[in-house]
Amino acid sequence: MKLGLKTLMIYMAALSPAVAQTSDTANGAERSQTYDQQKARSMESERERLANQRIQADMEIRAREEQRRLEEAEQERLRAQEETTKTDEGIAPNSKLRPTEAGSSRDMSRTLEQLRSLGELKDDGYITEEEFRKIKQKILDSQT
């Protein structure tokens, strides 16, 4: 029996490092898998952060472009308003819109309404300043 026990002890001693090595390999694989999962989550998080930054930058660019368009439209409206005022001041002294007969006041009302509508079209950007002037002149010429 002594021999059997001795053999068994030698066998156990030889087996012990192999079992430990197998256990270390399993732990290493598990740690590697955990590391890979953490790295994948980190990369996904970074992708989401970059996508959000890109979306925010696009929104800021669009907002700036819209603001610029609004400012340009306001400047154009003011320029057109000044031009209309200058043009109206130039026409007022030589106005051809003096009523001379009974039907003239009705014609003048219609003409003024046409001019108001024309001004609104120009202010809203449907016609250019040049088109506005031409049409306005036709309306005024039709009064004579």
Beta strands, then each sheet from edge to edge (+ up, - down):
end
